[in-house]
Amino acid sequence: MDDQKRTKLLAAGLGAVVAVYFGRSIVTNWVMGPIRDLERKVTTAESQAEKLADQEIQLNVAQRNLKDWKAISLPGDLDSAQRLYREWVFDLARQCGFSGSGFEVIPGARSAQKEYSTVAVEIKKAEVDLQGLARFLYLFDQSALLHRISGMKVDSPGAQGNPRLAVTLTVEGMSVTGTENRAELLPRTRLVGGIDEKAQVLKALPNELFPVQPDGFEPFLVRLDRELLQVVEVSDAGWKVVRGYAGTKAAVHADEATVELFPVLWDRREKRLEDYQALVASSPFVLPAAPKTWSPKLAGVSDKTIRPGEVVSLTAKLDNADPELGVPSFAIEEAAEGMAIDAATGQFTWTPAESLQPGKYSALVAAVQSGKPDQKISSKLTITIQEQNVAPKITVQTAATVVLGREFSLQATATDDGPAESLKYSLGGGAPEGLGIDAKSGLLKWMPARSFTPGKYDITVNVTDGGRDPKSASAKIALDVQDDYAAMTTLTGTVSRDGTWFAWLRNRGTGVTLKLKAGETVRISEIAAEITEITARHVLLKDQAGIWKLLLGGALRERVLEVPATPVTEAVPPAVAPAESSVAPEPSLPAAPGAVPAVPAPAEAPAATEPAAPAESAPGTPAAPAPAEPAVPAAPAPAPAGA
């Protein structure tokens, strides 16, 4: 084979190799390219999925945090938030002993952001000892509210003992955007029945926002005025409580006292007020203590007032005693029968015998340390057994007339075995709108609108005494609410018949005409008066206020008091209000106790001629036509009713 042919064969083989190489690359790209693209997309999708999962976790955490923050946030409305937060801070400051002549809690600056808003409250010129300040800081930190202390200034006026510190504080509460408005900062309910300082169980009105007793129940705190209580058990019998929690003082609380929940943050429930005792014990505001001077005194012994049969229990302690002189031993001297004390613990108990009369019973409680037996520390204890509390007695008019558009007043009175100023008056349910009673004086007042519906209304007046075991009494009043018929009733005529004068009184509201003679009684609206004289031009009426004059053609409401009744110096106020008041008088019309009888006004000369008396009409029927001749020829007068 010649060189030329060999060269052609080699060139053809090389071309085939190149074709196969490039053809394989094209086939590989054509087949494997889509697969690689899919693999890249899967990898990218997996990476994005991991990022989305992380973002979802972060979103869930943020949503949970936002939900938790809203639960402890102030209300959404800034005005309500600052007002409620200021009230809460003020109550907490008082509870911790903040006081002083210039002490005040005032609103501070406010800041509104897109995600949240803050409101500040400032405590100014407060005086408190270090123990009270430590309690405030502890409870402020414990409370489940979204707030912080943004500034605090403490000045100490002295460097000895336990000085009253001058404190200025600024606190800030946060309101998260989207938080609902509410009328109360923290859930509240009311006490059912009062409790004394020894009660261990209380009852409160149900409130679904307060914890109940399911599995996993944890004790919670409530606040009654300045006392903090820990609720350790909830049952149908009530709440079992630990009194005087966190250094507060157990106190007496009245029926319907406000019970406020004091929620504690979950991560701070293990903290105790004792954690702050190191700060109190080593106060940075005083100089190091001088060598201790012991001045022992008895503590825990204080006078008591109890009800008959109530058990007295207290624990005597020897304070500020030198421990090196040994443990004190306790005893009682000059004690009433049944009084006893544990010599080692100082626990004093006494169950008064049922035969004991109310009064004061005393004993001398003494303590002696074994290392100094000649030094006896003593304190007198007086226990007063009270009389049984008796329910008050209430006195009030059983029925009264109320006139629309006129002021009504009625006095309720009560007597009690305790001080009169402790009595508290109130109205029972169903009282008409607008009717009120003064809680201290028992005076009922009402100005019913002319649009009020007339009718019969029965109301109840209650009175409660201020005893340790409060007693109540009640009385009912039947109110007759009427239109002002006295303004609608007019003296339309006076007629003489057989020497007897009659007064015609027509009620334009009902169409009824009354024909009354001297000695009979007019009873219209709240007015009840005896007719003492009838003349051709007027009628004289007598009631407890005195002698009234009603002119011919005038409305009964327009009568004029001619001769007021003259009371004796020590007159007893009448039980019924004067005729101008809206109180219905008693059926009879005696003169006011101690009053001097009113002198009737001089009678006018009778008419020259007496007209023939018309036929009398029964009440509720139109009067007969007027006589032909008028009763007073010289002066025109309104025609008698029915003319």
Buried (B, 14 or more C-beta within 10 A) or exposed (E): EEEEEEEEEEEEEEEEEEEEEEEEEEEEEEEEEEEEEEEEEEEEEEEEEEEEEEEEEEEEEEEEEBEBBBEBBBBBBBEBBBBBBBBBBBBBBBBBBBEBEEBEBEBBEBEEEEEBBBBBBBBBEBBBBBBBBBBBBBBBBBBBBBBEEBEEEBEBEEEEEEBBBBBBBBBBBBBBBEBEEBEBBBBBBEBBBBBBEEBEEBEBEEEEEBEEEEEEEEBBBBBBBBBBBBBBEBEEEBBBBBBBBBBBEBBBBEEEBBBBBBBBBEEEEEBEBEEBEEBBEEBEBBEEEEEEEEEBEBBBBEEBEBBEEBEBEBBBBBEEBBEEBBEBBBBBEEBBEEBEBEEEEBBBBBEBEEEBEEEEBBBBBBBBBEEBEEEEBBBEBEBEBBEEBEBBEBBBBEBBBBBBBBEBBBBBBBEBBBEEEBBBBBBEEEBBEEBEBEEEEBBBEBBBEEEBEEEEBEBBBBBBBBBBEBBEBBBEBBBBBBBBBBBBBBBBBBBBBEEEBBBBBBBBEEEBBBBBEBEEBBBBBBBBBBBBBBBBBBBBBBBBBBBBBBBBBBBBBEBEBBBEBBBEEEBEEBBBBBBBBBBBBEEEBEBBBBBEEBEEBEEEEEBEEBBEBBEEBEEEEEBBEBBEEBBBEEEEBBBBBBB
